[in-house]
Amino acid sequence: HNGKFYAFYSGHSSTGVRSVGLAISDDGVNFVKHEDNPILADPEGTGYLDAPSVIRWKDGNFYMYAYNGNGKNVVFKATPDEFPLRWRQVGSVESRLFGIYSLDAFYDEELDKVVAVANIFYPKPRPPEEPQRTGYMALYVGDDPLNLVYYGVLLAPPQIDSLSYPVRYFNRNVFAGSIAKIGRGKYVVLFNAME
């Protein structure tokens, strides 16, 4: 945007408060942290805002999804004039049945939809905390950034023989997913699969 690359990331203070920071680059390789960091804290006062994902919607506005420790992702909006520093809460992505963590989204122009992957876990955590297990990755699709629909589990932990392979390596399997389009009707999903 405006000839620059913007990296939004989560960080935490020495007291454990998590918030969103910003780094900016002219070349996409060398990033400098913004002097006003952190730029965004949880508006619900949990002291926990993690795993930001930013998209630019067809209306020209920017939308950010960030996990806030309550088992949901808070959705923020910034107009082109407000971007990258001024964000306001406009909604959330949540479920009554399970927690939603680490949502990564993009706008698919071919489909004219928002496509996202997110870790889902059951039961929801007691706020605010990071889930102890994030074993499933779900697919979400929406007609706009505020109306994402759960389409089901995309990836689940592999079944393993606990007698021959240490279970501890898989107790937080399939997490921190990211999705990107690589061609017409083709997508790639990247994720962590072990602690």
C-alpha positions as CSV (number, residue, x, y, z in Angstrom):
1,H,0.0,0.0,0.0
2,N,1.4,3.4,-1.0
3,G,4.6,1.7,-2.2
4,K,5.4,0.1,1.2
5,F,5.1,-3.3,2.9
6,Y,3.4,-3.5,6.2
7,A,4.0,-6.3,8.7
8,F,1.5,-6.6,11.5
9,Y,2.6,-8.9,14.3
10,S,1.8,-9.8,17.9
11,G,4.2,-9.2,20.8
12,H,4.0,-9.2,24.6
13,S,5.3,-7.0,27.4
14,S,7.2,-8.1,30.4
15,T,3.9,-8.2,32.3
16,G,2.4,-10.6,29.7
17,V,0.1,-8.2,27.9
18,R,-0.2,-9.1,24.2
19,S,-0.9,-6.5,21.6
20,V,-0.4,-5.8,17.9
21,G,2.8,-4.1,16.6
22,L,3.7,-2.8,13.1
23,A,6.9,-2.8,11.1
24,I,7.3,-1.1,7.7
25,S,9.6,-1.8,4.8
26,D,10.4,-0.2,1.4
27,D,11.7,-3.4,-0.1
28,G,9.8,-6.2,1.6
29,V,13.0,-7.5,3.2
30,N,14.3,-4.8,5.7
31,F,11.6,-3.9,8.2
32,V,11.7,-1.1,10.8
33,K,9.4,-1.2,13.9
34,H,7.0,1.7,14.1
35,E,7.8,4.2,16.8
36,D,4.2,4.1,18.2
37,N,4.2,0.4,18.9
38,P,2.1,-1.2,20.1
39,I,-0.5,0.2,17.7
40,L,-3.5,-1.9,18.8
41,A,-4.7,-3.4,22.1
42,D,-7.8,-5.6,22.8
43,P,-10.8,-3.2,23.0
44,E,-12.5,-5.7,25.4
45,G,-9.7,-5.2,28.0
46,T,-8.4,-8.8,28.1
47,G,-4.8,-7.6,27.7
48,Y,-4.5,-10.2,24.9
49,L,-4.4,-9.6,21.2
50,D,-2.6,-12.1,19.1
51,A,-2.1,-13.5,15.5
52,P,-3.2,-10.5,13.4
53,S,-4.2,-11.0,9.8
54,V,-5.0,-8.1,7.5
55,I,-6.9,-8.1,4.2
56,R,-7.9,-5.3,1.8
57,W,-11.5,-5.7,0.8
58,K,-13.0,-4.6,-2.5
59,D,-14.5,-1.6,-0.8
60,G,-10.9,-0.3,-0.5
61,N,-10.9,-0.6,3.3
62,F,-8.6,-2.8,5.4
63,Y,-9.8,-5.4,7.8
64,M,-7.8,-7.0,10.6
65,Y,-8.6,-10.3,12.4
66,A,-6.9,-10.8,15.8
67,Y,-7.4,-13.4,18.5
68,N,-8.3,-11.8,21.8
69,G,-8.1,-14.7,24.3
70,N,-11.9,-15.1,24.6
71,G,-12.0,-17.9,22.0
72,K,-12.8,-15.5,19.1
73,N,-11.2,-13.2,16.6
74,V,-12.0,-9.5,16.9
75,V,-12.5,-7.7,13.5
76,F,-11.1,-4.2,13.1
77,K,-11.4,-1.8,10.1
78,A,-9.3,1.0,8.8
79,T,-10.0,3.2,5.8
80,P,-7.1,4.0,3.4
81,D,-6.7,7.3,5.2
82,E,-6.6,5.6,8.6
83,F,-4.3,2.8,7.6
84,P,-2.0,1.5,9.1
85,L,-2.3,3.1,12.5
86,R,-6.0,3.8,13.3
87,W,-8.2,0.8,13.6
88,R,-11.7,0.5,15.1
89,Q,-13.6,-2.7,16.1
90,V,-16.4,-3.6,13.8
91,G,-17.3,-7.2,14.7
92,S,-16.0,-10.6,15.6
93,V,-15.7,-14.1,14.3
94,E,-16.8,-16.6,16.9
95,S,-18.7,-19.8,17.7
96,R,-20.9,-20.9,20.6
97,L,-19.4,-24.4,20.3
98,F,-15.6,-24.0,20.0
99,G,-12.9,-21.4,20.2
100,I,-11.4,-19.8,17.1
101,Y,-7.7,-18.9,17.1
102,S,-5.1,-17.7,14.6
103,L,-7.4,-16.8,11.7
104,D,-5.6,-16.0,8.4
105,A,-7.7,-14.6,5.5
106,F,-7.4,-13.1,2.1
107,Y,-9.8,-11.7,-0.5
108,D,-10.3,-14.0,-3.5
109,E,-11.2,-11.8,-6.4
110,E,-12.0,-14.8,-8.6
111,L,-14.7,-16.0,-6.2
112,D,-15.5,-12.5,-4.9
113,K,-15.3,-14.0,-1.4
114,V,-13.1,-13.7,1.7
115,V,-11.4,-17.1,2.3
116,A,-9.9,-17.9,5.7
117,V,-8.4,-20.8,7.7
118,A,-8.4,-20.8,11.5
119,N,-7.5,-23.1,14.3
120,I,-10.6,-24.3,16.1
121,F,-10.5,-26.0,19.5
122,Y,-12.9,-27.4,22.1
123,P,-13.8,-26.4,24.7
124,K,-13.4,-22.6,24.5
125,P,-10.6,-21.3,26.7
126,R,-11.3,-19.4,29.9
127,P,-10.4,-15.9,28.9
128,P,-7.9,-14.5,28.4
129,E,-5.5,-17.3,27.4
130,E,-3.9,-19.2,24.6
131,P,-5.5,-22.6,24.0
132,Q,-3.6,-25.6,25.3
133,R,-4.4,-27.4,22.1
134,T,-5.3,-26.2,18.6
135,G,-5.6,-29.5,16.9
136,Y,-8.0,-28.7,14.0
137,M,-7.9,-26.2,11.1
138,A,-11.2,-25.0,9.7
139,L,-12.2,-23.4,6.5
140,Y,-14.3,-20.2,6.5
141,V,-15.7,-18.4,3.5
142,G,-17.7,-15.1,3.4
143,D,-19.4,-12.6,1.2
144,D,-17.7,-9.9,3.1
145,P,-15.1,-9.5,6.0
146,L,-17.7,-9.5,8.7
147,N,-19.8,-12.5,7.6
148,L,-17.5,-15.6,7.5
149,V,-19.3,-18.9,7.4
150,Y,-17.8,-22.1,8.9
151,Y,-17.3,-24.7,6.1
152,G,-15.9,-27.5,8.2
153,V,-12.5,-29.0,9.2
154,L,-9.8,-28.7,6.6
155,L,-7.0,-30.4,8.5
156,A,-6.9,-32.5,11.6
157,P,-4.1,-34.1,13.6
158,P,-2.8,-37.3,12.1
159,Q,-3.7,-40.6,13.9
160,I,-0.5,-42.0,15.4
161,D,0.6,-45.1,17.2
162,S,1.3,-43.8,20.7
163,L,3.4,-46.9,21.4
164,S,5.9,-46.2,18.6
165,Y,5.9,-42.4,18.4
166,P,6.0,-39.8,21.3
167,V,2.5,-38.4,21.6
168,R,3.9,-35.2,23.2
169,Y,5.0,-34.0,19.8
170,F,1.4,-33.9,18.6
171,N,-0.5,-32.5,21.6
172,R,-0.7,-29.1,19.8
173,N,-0.8,-30.3,16.3
174,V,-1.9,-28.4,13.1
175,F,-1.8,-24.7,14.2
176,A,-0.8,-21.3,13.0
177,G,-2.2,-21.9,9.5
178,S,-1.9,-19.5,6.5
179,I,-3.7,-19.7,3.2
180,A,-2.8,-18.2,-0.2
181,K,-4.0,-18.5,-3.7
182,I,-1.4,-19.7,-6.2
183,G,-3.5,-19.9,-9.4
184,R,-7.0,-20.2,-10.8
185,G,-8.8,-22.4,-8.3
186,K,-5.6,-23.4,-6.6
187,Y,-4.6,-22.7,-3.0
188,V,-1.8,-23.5,-0.7
189,V,-2.1,-23.9,3.1
190,L,0.9,-23.7,5.3
191,F,0.8,-24.6,9.0
192,N,2.8,-25.8,12.0
193,A,2.3,-29.4,12.9
194,M,4.5,-29.9,16.0
195,E,5.5,-28.0,19.1
